[in-house]
Amino acid sequence: MKYLVLIPDGMADEKIAELGNRTPMQAAKKPMTDRLAAKALVGTVSNVPEGMVPESDTANMAILSFDPKIYSKGRSPLEAVSMGIEMQPDETAYRCNLVTLSDGGDYDGKIILDHSADEISTPEANELILALQEKLGTATRKFYTGVSYRHCMIQKNGNDRYPFMRPHDILGKCIREYLPKAENGGAEFYDLMKESFEILNHHPVNEARRARGLKPANSAWLWSPGKKPQLPNFKQKWGLDAAVISAVDLIKGIGICAGMKSIDVEGATGNVHTNYKGKADAAIDAFRQGYDYVYIHVEAPDECGHRAELENKVKSVELIDGQILTPVYRYLADCGEAFRIMILPDHPTPLRLRTHSIDPVPFLIYDSETEMSGVECFCEESAAAQNRYVENGYSLMDLLIK
């Protein structure tokens, strides 16, 4: 038995007037997804336990069968693992976004315009991270370049419990009340973020971006701290040789910590312009090499949700269906071996909110040997109508694996 798990990150949404009171999932032309859904087990699942923040680390851990309440230690250390950083037990990792803040006025009064600085390129971001390391790095604090706007800071004996605000939750808002506060141990982080603006705002990279009509990556934003992670070994738990394919360090890190093979795809960006075909080819190649379980994560719908890009969110769903799901399904069907496909977003990223929500998401499980009475259109509404609700996302694998 072969298993394909496809995660269109943040795909679930709300009904939108511009789409004829439909969700992006309902509006998208996704013939292969709907074809499988018509014969699949369909329902809804909560991947984020009540009381936890609806982040991708929590949700994807759950989908991979690891209870987030036990294993979640923040997303930053998982990203650090993917970046090849050897964390020590006394070190804390912090996500370090390169964000766009408004010009003018004091730092506290600035508006956060973009959590991704117009999805800054990695080569540009690397120059800015090197500048932060030169000016703010110490013997106990180091900055590491990740992908696009997503980077990492490692600090010895750092505070791994500080309740930072997630930058994508406060888009368009004044940052004053969301900055780290001295009264609860955040003075060091506040000073660092404020100094980063002075270093980055007029850096040559950002002046060149302004000249091209792009937003500057003019401040670091710290969040999601955590210590070195430990996850159970996926193969020992399920008896399957598993691989993960993603452009996002967070997802790669989860897979690596679980003993899965992380497969890089050239041109995979984490946005709507990613290399969809390359991910499909990588999945097919992994199956050919003998992997039993392939986990494909696609960040594009989530980024479109954060950026309030309606047309691109619909387009990303269509591209995932046509350029990833369709060729991988055809490969598996032609092999003659039984297979199962599970498709679900990790969490919703509603365009109206521009951030994640904790609502249940639709899932489908297709079995090449068993035909179920599924739904015509795989979407939030049809899945909820099945009255098949899985309360804990970490138990969903029990339905998939046989």
C-alpha positions as YAML, in Angstrom:
chain: A
units: angstrom
residues:
- id: 1
  name: MET
  ca: [0.00, 0.00, 0.00]
- id: 2
  name: LYS
  ca: [1.25, 3.46, -0.95]
- id: 3
  name: TYR
  ca: [0.10, 6.66, 0.74]
- id: 4
  name: LEU
  ca: [-0.01, 10.21, -0.59]
- id: 5
  name: VAL
  ca: [-0.89, 13.02, 1.82]
- id: 6
  name: LEU
  ca: [-1.45, 16.41, 0.17]
- id: 7
  name: ILE
  ca: [-1.67, 19.53, 2.34]
- id: 8
  name: PRO
  ca: [-2.80, 22.74, 0.57]
- id: 9
  name: ASP
  ca: [-1.88, 24.97, 3.52]
- id: 10
  name: GLY
  ca: [-4.65, 27.36, 4.59]
- id: 11
  name: MET
  ca: [-6.95, 26.35, 1.71]
- id: 12
  name: ALA
  ca: [-10.15, 26.37, 3.79]
- id: 13
  name: ASP
  ca: [-11.94, 29.72, 3.88]
- id: 14
  name: GLU
  ca: [-15.30, 31.47, 4.18]
- id: 15
  name: LYS
  ca: [-17.95, 32.25, 1.56]
- id: 16
  name: ILE
  ca: [-17.04, 35.40, -0.35]
- id: 17
  name: ALA
  ca: [-19.43, 37.72, -2.19]
- id: 18
  name: GLU
  ca: [-17.02, 38.26, -5.11]
- id: 19
  name: LEU
  ca: [-17.09, 34.50, -5.72]
- id: 20
  name: GLY
  ca: [-20.88, 34.35, -5.83]
- id: 21
  name: ASN
  ca: [-21.11, 33.56, -2.14]
- id: 22
  name: ARG
  ca: [-18.76, 30.60, -2.55]
- id: 23
  name: THR
  ca: [-15.48, 29.74, -0.89]
- id: 24
  name: PRO
  ca: [-12.24, 29.51, -2.91]
- id: 25
  name: MET
  ca: [-12.50, 25.72, -2.65]
- id: 26
  name: GLN
  ca: [-15.98, 25.83, -4.15]
- id: 27
  name: ALA
  ca: [-15.03, 28.31, -6.86]
- id: 28
  name: ALA
  ca: [-11.84, 26.58, -7.96]
- id: 29
  name: LYS
  ca: [-11.85, 24.20, -10.91]
- id: 30
  name: LYS
  ca: [-10.32, 21.09, -9.37]
- id: 31
  name: PRO
  ca: [-11.58, 18.10, -11.37]
- id: 32
  name: MET
  ca: [-9.21, 15.49, -9.96]
- id: 33
  name: THR
  ca: [-9.85, 16.48, -6.34]
- id: 34
  name: ASP
  ca: [-13.60, 16.35, -6.90]
- id: 35
  name: ARG
  ca: [-13.32, 13.07, -8.80]
- id: 36
  name: LEU
  ca: [-11.59, 11.47, -5.81]
- id: 37
  name: ALA
  ca: [-13.98, 13.11, -3.34]
- id: 38
  name: ALA
  ca: [-16.94, 11.49, -5.10]
- id: 39
  name: LYS
  ca: [-15.59, 8.08, -4.06]
- id: 40
  name: ALA
  ca: [-13.86, 8.99, -0.82]
- id: 41
  name: LEU
  ca: [-14.39, 9.11, 2.90]
- id: 42
  name: VAL
  ca: [-15.13, 12.79, 3.57]
- id: 43
  name: GLY
  ca: [-15.49, 14.70, 6.81]
- id: 44
  name: THR
  ca: [-14.04, 17.47, 8.93]
- id: 45
  name: VAL
  ca: [-11.20, 17.46, 11.43]
- id: 46
  name: SER
  ca: [-9.75, 19.78, 14.08]
- id: 47
  name: ASN
  ca: [-5.98, 19.76, 13.75]
- id: 48
  name: VAL
  ca: [-5.43, 22.42, 16.40]
- id: 49
  name: PRO
  ca: [-6.37, 21.43, 19.96]
- id: 50
  name: GLU
  ca: [-8.58, 23.83, 21.89]
- id: 51
  name: GLY
  ca: [-6.52, 26.42, 23.70]
- id: 52
  name: MET
  ca: [-3.59, 26.25, 21.26]
- id: 53
  name: VAL
  ca: [-2.67, 28.82, 18.62]
- id: 54
  name: PRO
  ca: [-3.70, 27.76, 15.08]
- id: 55
  name: GLU
  ca: [-0.19, 27.65, 13.64]
- id: 56
  name: SER
  ca: [1.15, 25.36, 10.93]
- id: 57
  name: ASP
  ca: [3.57, 23.58, 13.28]
- id: 58
  name: THR
  ca: [0.73, 22.53, 15.56]
- id: 59
  name: ALA
  ca: [-1.59, 21.51, 12.72]
- id: 60
  name: ASN
  ca: [0.96, 19.60, 10.64]
- id: 61
  name: MET
  ca: [2.25, 17.75, 13.72]
- id: 62
  name: ALA
  ca: [-1.31, 16.61, 14.30]
- id: 63
  name: ILE
  ca: [-1.79, 15.46, 10.71]
- id: 64
  name: LEU
  ca: [1.40, 13.41, 11.04]
- id: 65
  name: SER
  ca: [-0.13, 11.78, 14.16]
- id: 66
  name: PHE
  ca: [1.83, 13.63, 16.85]
- id: 67
  name: ASP
  ca: [-0.28, 15.17, 19.62]
- id: 68
  name: PRO
  ca: [0.65, 18.89, 19.63]
- id: 69
  name: LYS
  ca: [-0.12, 19.20, 23.33]
- id: 70
  name: ILE
  ca: [2.72, 16.76, 23.98]
- id: 71
  name: TYR
  ca: [5.23, 17.60, 21.27]
- id: 72
  name: SER
  ca: [4.74, 21.22, 20.18]
- id: 73
  name: LYS
  ca: [7.62, 23.42, 21.39]
- id: 74
  name: GLY
  ca: [7.20, 26.33, 18.97]
- id: 75
  name: ARG
  ca: [7.86, 26.48, 15.26]
- id: 76
  name: SER
  ca: [11.27, 28.15, 15.36]
- id: 77
  name: PRO
  ca: [13.28, 25.16, 16.60]
- id: 78
  name: LEU
  ca: [11.70, 23.00, 13.90]
- id: 79
  name: GLU
  ca: [12.77, 25.52, 11.29]
- id: 80
  name: ALA
  ca: [16.24, 25.60, 12.82]
- id: 81
  name: VAL
  ca: [16.54, 21.83, 12.40]
- id: 82
  name: SER
  ca: [15.58, 22.13, 8.72]
- id: 83
  name: MET
  ca: [18.22, 24.84, 8.25]
- id: 84
  name: GLY
  ca: [20.89, 22.49, 9.60]
- id: 85
  name: ILE
  ca: [21.41, 24.39, 12.86]
- id: 86
  name: GLU
  ca: [22.67, 22.13, 15.63]
- id: 87
  name: MET
  ca: [20.83, 23.50, 18.66]
- id: 88
  name: GLN
  ca: [22.16, 22.91, 22.16]
- id: 89
  name: PRO
  ca: [19.81, 22.14, 25.07]
- id: 90
  name: ASP
  ca: [20.42, 25.60, 26.59]
- id: 91
  name: GLU
  ca: [19.64, 27.46, 23.36]
- id: 92
  name: THR
  ca: [16.33, 28.98, 22.24]
- id: 93
  name: ALA
  ca: [15.30, 29.50, 18.63]
- id: 94
  name: TYR
  ca: [13.15, 32.45, 17.54]
- id: 95
  name: ARG
  ca: [11.44, 33.00, 14.21]
- id: 96
  name: CYS
  ca: [12.83, 36.22, 12.78]
- id: 97
  name: ASN
  ca: [10.53, 37.64, 10.10]
- id: 98
  name: LEU
  ca: [11.72, 40.42, 7.84]
- id: 99
  name: VAL
  ca: [8.65, 42.66, 7.80]
- id: 100
  name: THR
  ca: [7.64, 45.99, 6.31]
- id: 101
  name: LEU
  ca: [6.85, 48.80, 8.73]
- id: 102
  name: SER
  ca: [5.62, 52.25, 7.73]
- id: 103
  name: ASP
  ca: [8.05, 55.16, 7.49]
- id: 104
  name: GLY
  ca: [7.84, 58.24, 9.68]
- id: 105
  name: GLY
  ca: [7.28, 58.73, 13.38]
- id: 106
  name: ASP
  ca: [8.78, 56.77, 16.24]
- id: 107
  name: TYR
  ca: [9.21, 53.01, 16.10]
- id: 108
  name: ASP
  ca: [6.33, 52.24, 18.45]
- id: 109
  name: GLY
  ca: [3.88, 54.19, 16.30]
- id: 110
  name: LYS
  ca: [4.61, 52.42, 13.03]
- id: 111
  name: ILE
  ca: [2.09, 50.34, 11.10]
- id: 112
  name: ILE
  ca: [2.91, 46.79, 10.04]
- id: 113
  name: LEU
  ca: [2.24, 46.79, 6.30]
- id: 114
  name: ASP
  ca: [3.43, 43.33, 5.28]
- id: 115
  name: HIS
  ca: [4.61, 40.32, 7.30]
- id: 116
  name: SER
  ca: [6.62, 39.10, 4.28]
- id: 117
  name: ALA
  ca: [8.04, 42.35, 2.81]
- id: 118
  name: ASP
  ca: [6.46, 41.62, -0.58]
- id: 119
  name: GLU
  ca: [7.79, 38.05, -0.28]
- id: 120
  name: ILE
  ca: [11.37, 39.25, -0.42]
- id: 121
  name: SER
  ca: [13.77, 37.03, -2.34]
- id: 122
  name: THR
  ca: [16.15, 34.83, -0.36]
- id: 123
  name: PRO
  ca: [19.34, 36.41, -1.83]
- id: 124
  name: GLU
  ca: [18.13, 39.89, -0.82]
- id: 125
  name: ALA
  ca: [17.08, 38.64, 2.60]
- id: 126
  name: ASN
  ca: [20.46, 37.00, 3.12]
- id: 127
  name: GLU
  ca: [22.21, 40.37, 2.80]
- id: 128
  name: LEU
  ca: [19.87, 41.84, 5.42]
- id: 129
  name: ILE
  ca: [20.32, 38.94, 7.83]
- id: 130
  name: LEU
  ca: [24.09, 39.26, 7.46]
- id: 131
  name: ALA
  ca: [23.74, 42.93, 8.37]
- id: 132
  name: LEU
  ca: [21.77, 42.00, 11.50]
- id: 133
  name: GLN
  ca: [24.39, 39.43, 12.44]
- id: 134
  name: GLU
  ca: [27.17, 41.97, 12.00]
- id: 135
  name: LYS
  ca: [25.47, 44.63, 14.13]
- id: 136
  name: LEU
  ca: [23.40, 42.63, 16.62]
- id: 137
  name: GLY
  ca: [25.05, 39.20, 16.72]
- id: 138
  name: THR
  ca: [27.09, 38.29, 19.79]
- id: 139
  name: ALA
  ca: [28.89, 35.27, 21.22]
- id: 140
  name: THR
  ca: [25.50, 34.09, 22.52]
- id: 141
  name: ARG
  ca: [23.17, 35.37, 19.77]
- id: 142
  name: LYS
  ca: [23.29, 34.44, 16.09]
- id: 143
  name: PHE
  ca: [21.08, 35.13, 13.08]
- id: 144
  name: TYR
  ca: [20.59, 32.56, 10.31]
- id: 145
  name: THR
  ca: [19.15, 33.02, 6.83]
- id: 146
  name: GLY
  ca: [16.15, 30.89, 5.93]
- id: 147
  name: VAL
  ca: [13.86, 31.27, 2.91]
- id: 148
  name: SER
  ca: [12.30, 34.54, 1.70]
- id: 149
  name: TYR
  ca: [11.12, 36.46, 4.78]
- id: 150
  name: ARG
  ca: [11.40, 33.49, 7.21]
- id: 151
  name: HIS
  ca: [14.62, 33.45, 9.24]
- id: 152
  name: CYS
  ca: [15.95, 32.33, 12.60]
- id: 153
  name: MET
  ca: [17.69, 33.76, 15.64]
- id: 154
  name: ILE
  ca: [19.39, 31.44, 18.14]
- id: 155
  name: GLN
  ca: [20.19, 32.68, 21.64]
- id: 156
  name: LYS
  ca: [21.94, 30.95, 24.51]
- id: 157
  name: ASN
  ca: [19.86, 30.93, 27.72]
- id: 158
  name: GLY
  ca: [17.08, 32.78, 25.90]
- id: 159
  name: ASN
  ca: [13.53, 33.18, 27.14]
- id: 160
  name: ASP
  ca: [11.52, 30.43, 25.43]
- id: 161
  name: ARG
  ca: [8.21, 31.42, 27.04]
- id: 162
  name: TYR
  ca: [7.83, 35.04, 25.99]
- id: 163
  name: PRO
  ca: [4.33, 35.55, 24.43]
- id: 164
  name: PHE
  ca: [5.28, 37.33, 21.21]
- id: 165
  name: MET
  ca: [2.59, 38.54, 18.82]
- id: 166
  name: ARG
  ca: [2.47, 36.83, 15.43]
- id: 167
  name: PRO
  ca: [3.13, 39.48, 12.76]
- id: 168
  name: HIS
  ca: [0.56, 38.13, 10.29]
- id: 169
  name: ASP
  ca: [-2.15, 38.63, 12.93]
- id: 170
  name: ILE
  ca: [-1.71, 42.42, 13.09]
- id: 171
  name: LEU
  ca: [-1.42, 43.48, 9.46]
- id: 172
  name: GLY
  ca: [-2.46, 47.09, 8.99]
- id: 173
  name: LYS
  ca: [-2.30, 47.84, 12.72]
- id: 174
  name: CYS
  ca: [-0.09, 50.09, 14.82]
- id: 175
  name: ILE
  ca: [2.54, 47.91, 16.47]
- id: 176
  name: ARG
  ca: [2.68, 49.83, 19.77]
- id: 177
  name: GLU
  ca: [0.54, 47.51, 21.87]
- id: 178
  name: TYR
  ca: [1.96, 44.38, 20.24]
- id: 179
  name: LEU
  ca: [5.66, 45.01, 20.82]
- id: 180
  name: PRO
  ca: [7.55, 43.09, 23.56]
- id: 181
  name: LYS
  ca: [7.06, 44.76, 26.95]
- id: 182
  name: ALA
  ca: [9.70, 45.41, 29.60]
- id: 183
  name: GLU
  ca: [7.32, 44.59, 32.43]
- id: 184
  name: ASN
  ca: [7.05, 40.94, 31.40]
- id: 185
  name: GLY
  ca: [10.63, 40.33, 30.36]
- id: 186
  name: GLY
  ca: [10.58, 41.62, 26.81]
- id: 187
  name: ALA
  ca: [12.92, 44.62, 27.05]
- id: 188
  name: GLU
  ca: [15.80, 42.84, 25.29]
- id: 189
  name: PHE
  ca: [13.54, 41.78, 22.42]
- id: 190
  name: TYR
  ca: [12.04, 45.26, 22.07]
- id: 191
  name: ASP
  ca: [15.49, 46.84, 21.90]
- id: 192
  name: LEU
  ca: [16.64, 44.34, 19.30]
- id: 193
  name: MET
  ca: [13.61, 44.87, 17.05]
- id: 194
  name: LYS
  ca: [13.90, 48.65, 17.31]
- id: 195
  name: GLU
  ca: [17.63, 48.55, 16.49]
- id: 196
  name: SER
  ca: [16.93, 46.30, 13.53]
- id: 197
  name: PHE
  ca: [14.84, 49.06, 11.95]
- id: 198
  name: GLU
  ca: [17.75, 51.50, 12.20]
- id: 199
  name: ILE
  ca: [20.03, 48.93, 10.55]
- id: 200
  name: LEU
  ca: [17.68, 47.83, 7.78]
- id: 201
  name: ASN
  ca: [15.49, 50.76, 6.79]
- id: 202
  name: HIS
  ca: [18.05, 52.44, 4.54]
- id: 203
  name: HIS
  ca: [20.15, 49.39, 3.75]
- id: 204
  name: PRO
  ca: [21.13, 49.34, 0.03]
- id: 205
  name: VAL
  ca: [18.96, 46.26, -0.51]
- id: 206
  name: ASN
  ca: [15.88, 48.12, 0.70]
- id: 207
  name: GLU
  ca: [16.69, 51.29, -1.21]
- id: 208
  name: ALA
  ca: [16.95, 49.18, -4.35]
- id: 209
  name: ARG
  ca: [13.62, 47.54, -3.54]
- id: 210
  name: ARG
  ca: [11.95, 50.94, -3.08]
- id: 211
  name: ALA
  ca: [13.35, 52.04, -6.44]
- id: 212
  name: ARG
  ca: [11.66, 48.98, -8.03]
- id: 213
  name: GLY
  ca: [8.34, 49.75, -6.36]
- id: 214
  name: LEU
  ca: [8.68, 46.94, -3.79]
- id: 215
  name: LYS
  ca: [8.17, 47.14, -0.05]
- id: 216
  name: PRO
  ca: [11.35, 47.32, 2.05]
- id: 217
  name: ALA
  ca: [12.16, 44.60, 4.57]
- id: 218
  name: ASN
  ca: [12.94, 47.23, 7.16]
- id: 219
  name: SER
  ca: [12.52, 45.49, 10.51]
- id: 220
  name: ALA
  ca: [13.03, 42.15, 12.18]
- id: 221
  name: TRP
  ca: [10.03, 40.72, 14.04]
- id: 222
  name: LEU
  ca: [10.69, 37.99, 16.59]
- id: 223
  name: TRP
  ca: [8.12, 35.37, 17.58]
- id: 224
  name: SER
  ca: [7.41, 31.68, 18.32]
- id: 225
  name: PRO
  ca: [10.37, 30.78, 20.57]
- id: 226
  name: GLY
  ca: [11.23, 27.21, 21.49]
- id: 227
  name: LYS
  ca: [13.85, 24.73, 22.66]
- id: 228
  name: LYS
  ca: [15.34, 21.84, 20.70]
- id: 229
  name: PRO
  ca: [12.46, 19.60, 19.54]
- id: 230
  name: GLN
  ca: [12.03, 15.84, 19.85]
- id: 231
  name: LEU
  ca: [9.44, 13.81, 17.95]
- id: 232
  name: PRO
  ca: [8.76, 10.07, 17.76]
- id: 233
  name: ASN
  ca: [10.22, 8.28, 14.75]
- id: 234
  name: PHE
  ca: [7.56, 8.03, 12.03]
- id: 235
  name: LYS
  ca: [8.77, 4.71, 10.63]
- id: 236
  name: GLN
  ca: [8.95, 3.11, 14.05]
- id: 237
  name: LYS
  ca: [5.41, 4.26, 14.75]
- id: 238
  name: TRP
  ca: [3.79, 3.34, 11.43]
- id: 239
  name: GLY
  ca: [6.21, 0.93, 9.73]
- id: 240
  name: LEU
  ca: [6.42, 3.13, 6.63]
- id: 241
  name: ASP
  ca: [9.38, 4.67, 4.82]
- id: 242
  name: ALA
  ca: [8.27, 8.29, 4.60]
- id: 243
  name: ALA
  ca: [9.30, 11.45, 2.75]
- id: 244
  name: VAL
  ca: [8.22, 15.08, 3.08]
- id: 245
  name: ILE
  ca: [8.21, 17.64, 0.26]
- id: 246
  name: SER
  ca: [7.82, 21.31, 1.17]
- id: 247
  name: ALA
  ca: [9.33, 24.73, 0.48]
- id: 248
  name: VAL
  ca: [8.85, 25.70, 4.12]
- id: 249
  name: ASP
  ca: [11.57, 25.08, 6.71]
- id: 250
  name: LEU
  ca: [8.95, 24.48, 9.39]
- id: 251
  name: ILE
  ca: [7.44, 21.48, 7.59]
- id: 252
  name: LYS
  ca: [10.85, 20.15, 6.59]
- id: 253
  name: GLY
  ca: [11.92, 20.40, 10.23]
- id: 254
  name: ILE
  ca: [8.93, 18.40, 11.46]
- id: 255
  name: GLY
  ca: [9.74, 15.69, 8.93]
- id: 256
  name: ILE
  ca: [13.44, 15.61, 9.77]
- id: 257
  name: CYS
  ca: [12.71, 15.42, 13.52]
- id: 258
  name: ALA
  ca: [10.39, 12.49, 12.82]
- id: 259
  name: GLY
  ca: [13.06, 10.66, 10.81]
- id: 260
  name: MET
  ca: [11.43, 11.32, 7.43]
- id: 261
  name: LYS
  ca: [13.39, 12.08, 4.26]
- id: 262
  name: SER
  ca: [13.12, 15.80, 3.41]
- id: 263
  name: ILE
  ca: [13.19, 16.31, -0.36]
- id: 264
  name: ASP
  ca: [14.09, 19.73, -1.74]
- id: 265
  name: VAL
  ca: [12.55, 20.93, -5.00]
- id: 266
  name: GLU
  ca: [14.28, 23.55, -7.11]
- id: 267
  name: GLY
  ca: [12.03, 26.56, -7.59]
- id: 268
  name: ALA
  ca: [9.78, 25.74, -4.64]
- id: 269
  name: THR
  ca: [9.08, 29.15, -3.13]
- id: 270
  name: GLY
  ca: [6.30, 28.89, -0.55]
- id: 271
  name: ASN
  ca: [4.04, 31.22, -2.57]
- id: 272
  name: VAL
  ca: [1.65, 31.02, -5.54]
- id: 273
  name: HIS
  ca: [4.57, 31.02, -8.00]
- id: 274
  name: THR
  ca: [6.07, 27.80, -6.65]
- id: 275
  name: ASN
  ca: [7.24, 24.83, -8.72]
- id: 276
  name: TYR
  ca: [4.08, 22.69, -8.61]
- id: 277
  name: LYS
  ca: [5.27, 20.28, -11.29]
- id: 278
  name: GLY
  ca: [8.59, 19.87, -9.50]
- id: 279
  name: LYS
  ca: [6.80, 18.78, -6.34]
- id: 280
  name: ALA
  ca: [4.77, 16.23, -8.29]
- id: 281
  name: ASP
  ca: [7.91, 14.88, -9.98]
- id: 282
  name: ALA
  ca: [9.67, 14.65, -6.61]
- id: 283
  name: ALA
  ca: [6.75, 12.70, -5.13]
- id: 284
  name: ILE
  ca: [6.67, 10.27, -8.04]
- id: 285
  name: ASP
  ca: [10.42, 9.79, -7.81]
- id: 286
  name: ALA
  ca: [10.12, 9.11, -4.06]
- id: 287
  name: PHE
  ca: [7.55, 6.39, -4.70]
- id: 288
  name: ARG
  ca: [9.82, 4.91, -7.39]
- id: 289
  name: GLN
  ca: [12.67, 4.84, -4.88]
- id: 290
  name: GLY
  ca: [10.57, 2.74, -2.52]
- id: 291
  name: TYR
  ca: [9.05, 5.27, -0.15]
- id: 292
  name: ASP
  ca: [5.64, 4.13, 1.09]
- id: 293
  name: TYR
  ca: [4.35, 7.47, 2.36]
- id: 294
  name: VAL
  ca: [4.85, 10.89, 0.74]
- id: 295
  name: TYR
  ca: [3.70, 14.08, 2.42]
- id: 296
  name: ILE
  ca: [3.41, 17.07, 0.06]
- id: 297
  name: HIS
  ca: [2.91, 20.45, 1.67]
- id: 298
  name: VAL
  ca: [2.02, 23.47, -0.49]
- id: 299
  name: GLU
  ca: [2.17, 26.88, 1.18]
- id: 300
  name: ALA
  ca: [0.59, 28.88, -1.65]
- id: 301
  name: PRO
  ca: [-3.08, 29.07, -0.50]
- id: 302
  name: ASP
  ca: [-1.96, 30.18, 2.96]
- id: 303
  name: GLU
  ca: [0.23, 32.99, 1.66]
- id: 304
  name: CYS
  ca: [-2.60, 34.15, -0.61]
- id: 305
  name: GLY
  ca: [-4.89, 34.23, 2.42]
- id: 306
  name: HIS
  ca: [-2.41, 36.31, 4.41]
- id: 307
  name: ARG
  ca: [-1.99, 38.71, 1.50]
- id: 308
  name: ALA
  ca: [-5.75, 38.88, 0.79]
- id: 309
  name: GLU
  ca: [-5.18, 37.76, -2.81]
- id: 310
  name: LEU
  ca: [-8.54, 36.30, -3.80]
- id: 311
  name: GLU
  ca: [-7.80, 35.38, -7.41]
- id: 312
  name: ASN
  ca: [-4.45, 33.86, -6.52]
- id: 313
  name: LYS
  ca: [-5.96, 31.74, -3.77]
- id: 314
  name: VAL
  ca: [-8.44, 30.22, -6.20]
- id: 315
  name: LYS
  ca: [-5.66, 29.83, -8.77]
- id: 316
  name: SER
  ca: [-3.38, 28.07, -6.28]
- id: 317
  name: VAL
  ca: [-6.06, 25.47, -5.53]
- id: 318
  name: GLU
  ca: [-6.45, 24.84, -9.26]
- id: 319
  name: LEU
  ca: [-2.70, 24.51, -9.79]
- id: 320
  name: ILE
  ca: [-2.36, 22.07, -6.91]
- id: 321
  name: ASP
  ca: [-5.12, 19.94, -8.44]
- id: 322
  name: GLY
  ca: [-3.83, 20.06, -12.00]
- id: 323
  name: GLN
  ca: [-0.07, 20.04, -11.57]
- id: 324
  name: ILE
  ca: [0.44, 18.04, -8.38]
- id: 325
  name: LEU
  ca: [-2.51, 15.79, -7.57]
- id: 326
  name: THR
  ca: [-3.36, 14.76, -11.13]
- id: 327
  name: PRO
  ca: [0.08, 13.46, -12.23]
- id: 328
  name: VAL
  ca: [0.80, 11.76, -8.90]
- id: 329
  name: TYR
  ca: [-2.62, 10.07, -8.92]
- id: 330
  name: ARG
  ca: [-2.07, 8.85, -12.49]
- id: 331
  name: TYR
  ca: [1.35, 7.48, -11.57]
- id: 332
  name: LEU
  ca: [-0.06, 5.57, -8.58]
- id: 333
  name: ALA
  ca: [-3.02, 4.28, -10.59]
- id: 334
  name: ASP
  ca: [-0.71, 2.99, -13.35]
- id: 335
  name: CYS
  ca: [1.55, 1.14, -10.91]
- id: 336
  name: GLY
  ca: [-1.04, -1.51, -10.13]
- id: 337
  name: GLU
  ca: [-0.40, -1.38, -6.37]
- id: 338
  name: ALA
  ca: [-3.14, -0.38, -3.94]
- id: 339
  name: PHE
  ca: [-2.88, 3.20, -2.70]
- id: 340
  name: ARG
  ca: [-4.63, 5.78, -0.56]
- id: 341
  name: ILE
  ca: [-4.70, 9.55, -0.91]
- id: 342
  name: MET
  ca: [-5.56, 11.97, 1.88]
- id: 343
  name: ILE
  ca: [-6.15, 15.66, 1.12]
- id: 344
  name: LEU
  ca: [-6.79, 18.39, 3.66]
- id: 345
  name: PRO
  ca: [-5.63, 21.87, 4.61]
- id: 346
  name: ASP
  ca: [-3.89, 22.11, 7.96]
- id: 347
  name: HIS
  ca: [-6.03, 25.06, 9.08]
- id: 348
  name: PRO
  ca: [-8.20, 27.74, 7.43]
- id: 349
  name: THR
  ca: [-6.63, 31.05, 6.40]
- id: 350
  name: PRO
  ca: [-9.68, 33.19, 5.60]
- id: 351
  name: LEU
  ca: [-9.08, 36.09, 3.23]
- id: 352
  name: ARG
  ca: [-11.29, 38.26, 5.42]
- id: 353
  name: LEU
  ca: [-9.07, 37.69, 8.47]
- id: 354
  name: ARG
  ca: [-5.69, 37.48, 6.67]
- id: 355
  name: THR
  ca: [-4.58, 35.03, 9.36]
- id: 356
  name: HIS
  ca: [-5.26, 31.49, 10.55]
- id: 357
  name: SER
  ca: [-8.44, 30.40, 12.30]
- id: 358
  name: ILE
  ca: [-9.02, 27.42, 14.56]
- id: 359
  name: ASP
  ca: [-12.10, 26.11, 12.72]
- id: 360
  name: PRO
  ca: [-12.27, 22.47, 11.57]
- id: 361
  name: VAL
  ca: [-11.12, 21.75, 8.02]
- id: 362
  name: PRO
  ca: [-12.46, 19.35, 5.38]
- id: 363
  name: PHE
  ca: [-10.61, 16.11, 4.66]
- id: 364
  name: LEU
  ca: [-10.95, 13.31, 2.15]
- id: 365
  name: ILE
  ca: [-9.42, 9.84, 2.18]
- id: 366
  name: TYR
  ca: [-9.52, 8.02, -1.14]
- id: 367
  name: ASP
  ca: [-8.87, 4.27, -1.32]
- id: 368
  name: SER
  ca: [-8.07, 2.75, -4.72]
- id: 369
  name: GLU
  ca: [-9.66, -0.54, -3.63]
- id: 370
  name: THR
  ca: [-12.78, 0.73, -1.82]
- id: 371
  name: GLU
  ca: [-15.44, 3.02, -3.26]
- id: 372
  name: MET
  ca: [-17.28, 5.25, -0.78]
- id: 373
  name: SER
  ca: [-20.30, 7.50, -1.30]
- id: 374
  name: GLY
  ca: [-18.51, 10.80, -1.14]
- id: 375
  name: VAL
  ca: [-19.38, 14.34, -2.30]
- id: 376
  name: GLU
  ca: [-19.62, 16.09, -5.68]
- id: 377
  name: CYS
  ca: [-17.47, 19.06, -4.68]
- id: 378
  name: PHE
  ca: [-14.77, 18.81, -2.04]
- id: 379
  name: CYS
  ca: [-15.27, 21.91, 0.07]
- id: 380
  name: GLU
  ca: [-15.99, 23.13, 3.58]
- id: 381
  name: GLU
  ca: [-19.78, 22.89, 3.23]
- id: 382
  name: SER
  ca: [-20.01, 19.43, 1.69]
- id: 383
  name: ALA
  ca: [-17.52, 17.99, 4.19]
- id: 384
  name: ALA
  ca: [-19.43, 19.40, 7.16]
- id: 385
  name: ALA
  ca: [-22.69, 17.97, 5.76]
- id: 386
  name: GLN
  ca: [-21.26, 14.43, 6.08]
- id: 387
  name: ASN
  ca: [-21.52, 14.69, 9.88]
- id: 388
  name: ARG
  ca: [-18.21, 12.87, 10.18]
- id: 389
  name: TYR
  ca: [-16.12, 14.91, 12.60]
- id: 390
  name: VAL
  ca: [-12.68, 13.90, 13.88]
- id: 391
  name: GLU
  ca: [-12.07, 15.81, 17.09]
- id: 392
  name: ASN
  ca: [-8.31, 15.25, 17.30]
- id: 393
  name: GLY
  ca: [-6.28, 15.64, 14.13]
- id: 394
  name: TYR
  ca: [-3.54, 13.36, 15.47]
- id: 395
  name: SER
  ca: [-6.00, 10.42, 15.22]
- id: 396
  name: LEU
  ca: [-6.70, 11.00, 11.52]
- id: 397
  name: MET
  ca: [-3.84, 8.71, 10.53]
- id: 398
  name: ASP
  ca: [-5.74, 5.84, 12.13]
- id: 399
  name: LEU
  ca: [-8.32, 6.27, 9.36]
- id: 400
  name: LEU
  ca: [-5.68, 6.49, 6.62]
- id: 401
  name: ILE
  ca: [-3.26, 3.68, 7.43]
- id: 402
  name: LYS
  ca: [-4.23, 0.06, 7.04]
...
